[in-house]
């Protein structure tokens, strides 16, 4: 399962900073919209839409606290096709959190989709 661990941040930290955003890259549009946080503040779901050409996928990205940070991964119940666009969506969310909070990237299995810390993302 594709994922990114972020160190030095919690779901609560991100909840205070989250705002919906759209990113356009080549023939793909990523729309990250509503953030649903559980009552304990330990996990959240981010409503995500990916349009790639004529193909649209709707899914949730799950944020869950772990010791010293949080994990960004796909919510298993929505189970989108794990194609490069979906992996890039995870990386964009991880980057957005990293840039807003100053946290660090930890372990991941999608390193090739991540932006280095501090790099900008063209939003539209």
N, C-alpha and C positions, 0 to 999 in steps of 0.2 A: 504494500500500500504506500503510495507516495506521501511524504511528510517532510516537515521542517521543524526542528526544535529551536526555540528562541530562548536564550538565557537572560535572566534579569528582568523579566516582565511577567505580569499576571493578566488574567482575563479582566479583572477589575481595572487595571491600568489602561487597557485598550478600550474598555467600555467608555471611559471618560473622554477618549480622543476620537472614537470612531465617527466618521461621517460617510454616507454613501459616496461611491466614486465610480467613474467609468474610465477605462483605458482602451485606446485604439492602437493596434499594432498590425500593420499590413492588412490582411483580409479578416482579422479577428477583432471582435469587440468584447470586452470583459466588463460586466456590470456587477458590482458588489453593492448590495442594497441594505436591507434590514439586518440588524444584529439582534438575535434573541439570546438573552442571558438567563441561565437558570437562577432560581431563587437564592442559592448559596453563593453565586458569583464564581463558581469553580469551572464552569464550562459555558460555551456559547456556540450558536450556529449563525453563520453568515450566509444569507441568501445570495446565490450567485447565478448569473446567466452568462453563457458563453455562446456567441454567434460566430461561426467560422464558415464563411461562404454562405451556403444555403442551409447549413446544419446548425440547429440550436440545441443546447443542452442546459437544463436547469438542475441545480444541485445545491447542497449545503456544504460549506467548509466548516469543519469543527475546530474550535479552539478549546483546549483543555489544559488546566493547570497541571504541572508536574513539579517535582522538587527543583527549585531554582529557576523555574521558567514556565513556558507553555509549549504545547505541541499544536502545529497547524497541519491538519490532515483532512481527507474527505470523510464526510459523514457516511458510514457504511449503508444506511438504509436507502439513500438516494442513488448510490452505486452508478455514477456516470462512467462512460467509456474513458479509460485512463490514457487518453491520447496526449500529444504534446501541448495542446491548448489547455487541457484541464491541469496538467502539471504546471504550466505557466501561470494559470490562475492562482494556484497555491503559492507559487513563488512571488507573485505580485502582492498578495495579502501579507505574506511574511515580510517582504520588503517594506510595505507601507507601515507595518507595526514597528519594524526595526528603525525606520527613518523617524517616526513620530516619537519613539520612546528612548532611543539610544541603546536599546538592548543589543545583544550579540547573537549571531547565528551559531547554532550548535550543530548537532548531527543532522544529516539529511540524506535522502537517496535521490534528490532531484537537483543537485548542485549545479548542473549545467543550465538550469532555468533561472537560477537566482541572479540578482544584480548585486554587484559589490556594495558594501556599506557606503552610503553617501551619494550614490548615483541617482539621478532623477529618472522619473517615469513620465512619459508624455501622456497626459490625461486629456480627455476631450469630451 
